[in-house]
Amino acid sequence: MARCSYVNKNRKFLTTIGLPYELKIINMGVPMKAFIVTTIMCLILYLLLTTGSGTDILGLWSFIELAFGILLCIIVGIIARKVFIKDSYRMLNPVRWFLFLGYLIGPFFLALTKANLDVAYRVITGKINPGIVKISPGLKTDLGITLLANSITLTPGTLSVDIDEDTNDLYVHWINVDTKALENKPVECKYICGNFPKWVRRIAE
């Protein structure tokens, strides 16, 4: 009886402020779903990165490693659930994960190799022209812009230093600014990160 009274009071309050009671019930479950999905995704990534760390479980992981991983992923799930998922579950699509894998071993790895050689050349010769440039990748989601910013930072010679939260434009420190690239502002993405934005758009948007 007390439970019915509580529910009726909430229903009356929510209806008064213009929010349907049924909608409120549905939305209450979203944070938990986001937490579960984020935790599972982090655990899968953790297991991939720690494969071969032990022999206790399937000959691939140790009990301590697995226990630590689960605890760590739960903490990350609590903290990052609104960042990774928000109101979209598009990253549950396995096709996007295969695209992400293809991106890592394809375009990103090639760009990483090329950038390492270029930076090594500039360290030896001293031929650098550092500066901060602005690019407009045209990405709409936080996950997309985060993936691109990290890809740029992990590529030697470039570093993401700031973001315009209104337009999702990125400010990038470039070890050797190409004067040709400065003809258009914002600088075209191809000079900084090649076709990264196209891949990120397929993966995260």
C-alpha positions as a Python dict, from the first residue, in 0.01 Angstrom:
ca = {
    (1, 'M'): (0, 0, 0),
    (2, 'A'): (283, 234, 88),
    (3, 'R'): (451, 146, -244),
    (4, 'C'): (135, 232, -440),
    (5, 'S'): (109, 563, -257),
    (6, 'Y'): (473, 644, -340),
    (7, 'V'): (426, 555, -708),
    (8, 'N'): (107, 762, -735),
    (9, 'K'): (276, 1063, -580),
    (10, 'N'): (563, 1038, -829),
    (11, 'R'): (323, 991, -1119),
    (12, 'K'): (129, 1303, -1013),
    (13, 'F'): (449, 1507, -972),
    (14, 'L'): (595, 1405, -1308),
    (15, 'T'): (265, 1469, -1485),
    (16, 'T'): (248, 1813, -1323),
    (17, 'I'): (588, 1915, -1464),
    (18, 'G'): (495, 1780, -1805),
    (19, 'L'): (703, 1460, -1804),
    (20, 'P'): (519, 1131, -1865),
    (21, 'Y'): (575, 883, -1583),
    (22, 'E'): (641, 596, -1828),
    (23, 'L'): (918, 798, -1998),
    (24, 'K'): (1087, 858, -1663),
    (25, 'I'): (1083, 485, -1589),
    (26, 'I'): (1252, 408, -1923),
    (27, 'N'): (1520, 673, -1877),
    (28, 'M'): (1608, 544, -1532),
    (29, 'G'): (1749, 232, -1697),
    (30, 'V'): (1979, 409, -1942),
    (31, 'P'): (2272, 477, -1701),
    (32, 'M'): (2280, 110, -1599),
    (33, 'K'): (2281, -4, -1962),
    (34, 'A'): (2558, 242, -2041),
    (35, 'F'): (2757, 119, -1741),
    (36, 'I'): (2720, -248, -1842),
    (37, 'V'): (2812, -186, -2207),
    (38, 'T'): (3110, 34, -2119),
    (39, 'T'): (3240, -218, -1863),
    (40, 'I'): (3209, -511, -2105),
    (41, 'M'): (3380, -322, -2387),
    (42, 'C'): (3665, -219, -2157),
    (43, 'L'): (3703, -576, -2033),
    (44, 'I'): (3722, -714, -2388),
    (45, 'L'): (3991, -458, -2475),
    (46, 'Y'): (4176, -534, -2150),
    (47, 'L'): (4174, -907, -2221),
    (48, 'L'): (4307, -850, -2571),
    (49, 'L'): (4591, -633, -2442),
    (50, 'T'): (4687, -876, -2163),
    (51, 'T'): (4665, -1200, -2361),
    (52, 'G'): (4950, -1430, -2262),
    (53, 'S'): (4999, -1277, -1918),
    (54, 'G'): (4935, -1609, -1744),
    (55, 'T'): (4828, -1971, -1782),
    (56, 'D'): (4560, -2017, -1515),
    (57, 'I'): (4260, -1936, -1737),
    (58, 'L'): (4252, -2095, -2084),
    (59, 'G'): (4629, -2077, -2080),
    (60, 'L'): (4613, -1704, -2153),
    (61, 'W'): (4547, -1512, -1830),
    (62, 'S'): (4623, -1544, -1460),
    (63, 'F'): (4357, -1523, -1188),
    (64, 'I'): (4516, -1211, -1042),
    (65, 'E'): (4533, -1045, -1384),
    (66, 'L'): (4169, -1121, -1455),
    (67, 'A'): (4049, -1006, -1110),
    (68, 'F'): (4242, -681, -1143),
    (69, 'G'): (4105, -631, -1494),
    (70, 'I'): (3744, -679, -1385),
    (71, 'L'): (3787, -435, -1096),
    (72, 'L'): (3957, -179, -1320),
    (73, 'C'): (3688, -210, -1590),
    (74, 'I'): (3409, -165, -1334),
    (75, 'I'): (3572, 157, -1215),
    (76, 'V'): (3613, 278, -1573),
    (77, 'G'): (3252, 179, -1644),
    (78, 'I'): (3128, 393, -1356),
    (79, 'I'): (3338, 695, -1452),
    (80, 'A'): (3311, 683, -1833),
    (81, 'R'): (2962, 542, -1893),
    (82, 'K'): (2825, 879, -2008),
    (83, 'V'): (3127, 947, -2228),
    (84, 'F'): (3140, 620, -2420),
    (85, 'I'): (2770, 550, -2461),
    (86, 'K'): (2561, 860, -2386),
    (87, 'D'): (2230, 808, -2570),
    (88, 'S'): (2363, 596, -2855),
    (89, 'Y'): (2445, 226, -2878),
    (90, 'R'): (2591, 235, -3227),
    (91, 'M'): (2922, 94, -3101),
    (92, 'L'): (2745, -233, -3015),
    (93, 'N'): (2743, -304, -3388),
    (94, 'P'): (3024, -560, -3447),
    (95, 'V'): (3081, -419, -3796),
    (96, 'R'): (3210, -98, -3639),
    (97, 'W'): (3461, -296, -3433),
    (98, 'F'): (3590, -472, -3745),
    (99, 'L'): (3619, -131, -3911),
    (100, 'F'): (3813, -7, -3608),
    (101, 'L'): (4048, -305, -3631),
    (102, 'G'): (4095, -243, -4003),
    (103, 'Y'): (4168, 122, -3929),
    (104, 'L'): (4436, 32, -3675),
    (105, 'I'): (4624, -220, -3888),
    (106, 'G'): (4572, -27, -4210),
    (107, 'P'): (4563, 354, -4242),
    (108, 'F'): (4672, 427, -3886),
    (109, 'F'): (4969, 187, -3890),
    (110, 'L'): (5088, 319, -4228),
    (111, 'A'): (5059, 680, -4110),
    (112, 'L'): (5239, 589, -3786),
    (113, 'T'): (5529, 432, -3977),
    (114, 'K'): (5558, 724, -4217),
    (115, 'A'): (5543, 978, -3933),
    (116, 'N'): (5816, 798, -3736),
    (117, 'L'): (6049, 809, -4037),
    (118, 'D'): (5968, 1176, -4099),
    (119, 'V'): (6032, 1277, -3737),
    (120, 'A'): (6359, 1079, -3732),
    (121, 'Y'): (6467, 1267, -4045),
    (122, 'R'): (6384, 1603, -3890),
    (123, 'V'): (6563, 1518, -3565),
    (124, 'I'): (6878, 1436, -3761),
    (125, 'T'): (6862, 1731, -4001),
    (126, 'G'): (6701, 1990, -3773),
    (127, 'K'): (6460, 2089, -4049),
    (128, 'I'): (6149, 2182, -3855),
    (129, 'N'): (5890, 2458, -3871),
    (130, 'P'): (5670, 2407, -3563),
    (131, 'G'): (5335, 2573, -3515),
    (132, 'I'): (4975, 2526, -3404),
    (133, 'V'): (4711, 2493, -3675),
    (134, 'K'): (4333, 2456, -3671),
    (135, 'I'): (4149, 2179, -3856),
    (136, 'S'): (3776, 2114, -3906),
    (137, 'P'): (3723, 1736, -3930),
    (138, 'G'): (3344, 1771, -3940),
    (139, 'L'): (3283, 1512, -3670),
    (140, 'K'): (2968, 1534, -3457),
    (141, 'T'): (3008, 1286, -3172),
    (142, 'D'): (3234, 1303, -2867),
    (143, 'L'): (3356, 949, -2937),
    (144, 'G'): (3449, 1043, -3294),
    (145, 'I'): (3641, 1357, -3202),
    (146, 'T'): (3813, 1174, -2916),
    (147, 'L'): (3923, 891, -3146),
    (148, 'L'): (4058, 1138, -3401),
    (149, 'A'): (4235, 1352, -3141),
    (150, 'N'): (4404, 1045, -2993),
    (151, 'S'): (4503, 918, -3338),
    (152, 'I'): (4666, 1252, -3414),
    (153, 'T'): (4847, 1260, -3080),
    (154, 'L'): (4974, 902, -3116),
    (155, 'T'): (5119, 987, -3457),
    (156, 'P'): (5470, 1134, -3410),
    (157, 'G'): (5505, 1495, -3522),
    (158, 'T'): (5151, 1603, -3434),
    (159, 'L'): (4979, 1667, -3102),
    (160, 'S'): (4617, 1758, -3030),
    (161, 'V'): (4631, 2050, -2786),
    (162, 'D'): (4276, 2188, -2774),
    (163, 'I'): (3922, 2155, -2909),
    (164, 'D'): (3651, 2406, -2991),
    (165, 'E'): (3353, 2250, -2812),
    (166, 'D'): (3103, 2444, -3024),
    (167, 'T'): (3234, 2334, -3364),
    (168, 'N'): (3449, 2029, -3276),
    (169, 'D'): (3744, 2195, -3452),
    (170, 'L'): (4084, 2072, -3334),
    (171, 'Y'): (4397, 2273, -3262),
    (172, 'V'): (4703, 2066, -3346),
    (173, 'H'): (5071, 2128, -3279),
    (174, 'W'): (5258, 2035, -3596),
    (175, 'I'): (5634, 1979, -3597),
    (176, 'N'): (5676, 2098, -3955),
    (177, 'V'): (5401, 2329, -4078),
    (178, 'D'): (5364, 2308, -4457),
    (179, 'T'): (5327, 2662, -4594),
    (180, 'K'): (5103, 2524, -4871),
    (181, 'A'): (4862, 2398, -4607),
    (182, 'L'): (4820, 2751, -4470),
    (183, 'E'): (4660, 2873, -4792),
    (184, 'N'): (4322, 2759, -4656),
    (185, 'K'): (4203, 2818, -4301),
    (186, 'P'): (4111, 2606, -4118),
    (187, 'V'): (4387, 2383, -4256),
    (188, 'E'): (4264, 2087, -4458),
    (189, 'C'): (4271, 1765, -4257),
    (190, 'K'): (4467, 1577, -4524),
    (191, 'Y'): (4785, 1769, -4435),
    (192, 'I'): (4762, 1675, -4067),
    (193, 'C'): (4594, 1336, -4048),
    (194, 'G'): (4529, 1215, -4402),
    (195, 'N'): (4207, 1016, -4427),
    (196, 'F'): (4168, 960, -4051),
    (197, 'P'): (3841, 1162, -4030),
    (198, 'K'): (3674, 947, -4298),
    (199, 'W'): (3758, 629, -4109),
    (200, 'V'): (3654, 776, -3775),
    (201, 'R'): (3323, 883, -3925),
    (202, 'R'): (3255, 525, -4042),
    (203, 'I'): (3350, 383, -3705),
    (204, 'A'): (3192, 620, -3455),
    (205, 'E'): (2919, 816, -3635),
}
